[in-house]
């Protein structure tokens, strides 16, 4: 089975301020972008389930001219708080990268 990571040149996560997290998918080409950008695969509900956040707080930005998808949502813990285990949110991309993608028939 193909994963989102297989379709990308890079998947990354980072802080978008101390209270928000941003995930970015840099798709390798236009066909990969079309597959990943399909709302049946990647939508607010999918992200909410992967990251245990409220679906209504997820912001999803599809940028077809760059073959990029950006996703933002509130961090579960603010940056630097007592129980923050990933100060820079650099490891939060893993669940998204491992999301399985159904390849269309050739």
C-alpha positions as CSV (number, residue, x, y, z in Angstrom):
1,X,0.0,0.0,0.0
2,X,1.2,3.5,-0.8
3,X,1.5,6.2,1.9
4,X,1.4,9.9,1.6
5,X,5.2,9.9,2.3
6,X,5.7,7.9,-0.9
7,X,4.0,10.7,-2.9
8,X,6.1,13.5,-1.5
9,X,9.5,15.0,-1.7
10,X,9.0,16.2,1.9
11,X,6.5,16.0,4.7
12,X,7.2,18.3,7.7
13,X,5.7,19.7,10.8
14,X,6.5,22.9,12.7
15,X,5.1,25.4,15.1
16,X,2.9,28.2,13.7
17,X,3.3,30.2,16.8
18,X,3.2,28.7,20.4
19,X,-0.4,27.6,20.1
20,X,-0.7,26.2,16.5
21,X,0.9,23.4,14.5
22,X,1.4,23.3,10.8
23,X,1.9,20.2,8.6
24,X,3.1,20.5,5.1
25,X,3.1,18.0,2.2
26,X,5.3,18.8,-0.7
27,X,4.1,16.5,-3.4
28,X,6.6,15.2,-6.0
29,X,4.4,16.1,-9.1
30,X,0.9,17.0,-10.3
31,X,-0.5,13.4,-10.4
32,X,0.8,12.8,-6.8
33,X,-0.8,16.1,-5.8
34,X,-4.1,15.2,-7.3
35,X,-4.1,11.9,-5.4
36,X,-3.2,13.5,-2.1
37,X,-5.5,16.5,-2.5
38,X,-8.6,14.4,-3.0
39,X,-11.1,15.5,-0.3
40,X,-12.1,11.8,0.1
41,X,-8.6,11.1,1.4
42,X,-7.4,14.3,3.0
43,X,-10.0,16.4,4.8
44,X,-10.7,18.0,8.2
45,X,-12.2,14.8,9.5
46,X,-9.2,12.7,8.6
47,X,-6.8,15.2,10.3
48,X,-9.0,15.4,13.4
49,X,-8.9,11.6,13.7
50,X,-5.1,11.3,13.2
51,X,-4.3,14.1,15.7
52,X,-7.2,13.8,18.2
53,X,-8.3,17.4,17.6
54,X,-11.7,19.0,17.0
55,X,-12.5,18.8,13.3
56,X,-13.9,22.4,13.3
57,X,-10.4,23.7,14.2
58,X,-8.6,22.1,11.3
59,X,-7.6,24.4,8.5
60,X,-6.6,22.8,5.2
61,X,-5.0,24.7,2.4
62,X,-4.5,23.1,-1.1
63,X,-2.0,25.0,-3.3
64,X,-2.1,23.3,-6.7
65,X,0.3,25.7,-8.4
66,X,3.0,24.5,-6.0
67,X,1.8,20.9,-5.5
68,X,1.6,21.6,-1.8
69,X,-0.9,20.9,1.0
70,X,-0.7,22.8,4.3
71,X,-2.7,21.9,7.3
72,X,-3.0,23.8,10.6
73,X,-4.7,23.2,13.9
74,X,-4.2,24.2,17.5
75,X,-1.4,22.4,19.4
76,X,-2.8,20.0,22.1
77,X,-0.3,21.8,24.5
78,X,1.2,25.2,24.1
79,X,4.9,25.3,23.1
80,X,7.1,25.0,26.2
81,X,4.4,24.1,28.6
82,X,5.1,21.6,31.4
83,X,3.8,18.6,29.4
84,X,5.0,19.7,25.9
85,X,7.1,16.8,24.5
86,X,8.0,18.3,21.2
87,X,9.0,21.9,21.7
88,X,9.2,22.7,17.9
89,X,6.6,20.2,16.7
90,X,9.2,18.7,14.4
91,X,8.0,15.1,14.9
92,X,4.3,15.6,14.4
93,X,4.3,14.9,10.7
94,X,4.7,11.1,11.2
95,X,0.9,10.1,11.4
96,X,0.2,12.2,8.3
97,X,3.2,10.7,6.4
98,X,2.0,7.2,7.2
99,X,-1.6,7.7,5.9
100,X,-2.3,5.1,3.4
101,X,-3.4,6.1,-0.1
102,X,-5.3,3.9,-2.5
103,X,-3.7,4.1,-5.9
104,X,-6.1,4.4,-8.8
105,X,-6.1,1.5,-11.3
106,X,-3.7,2.0,-14.2
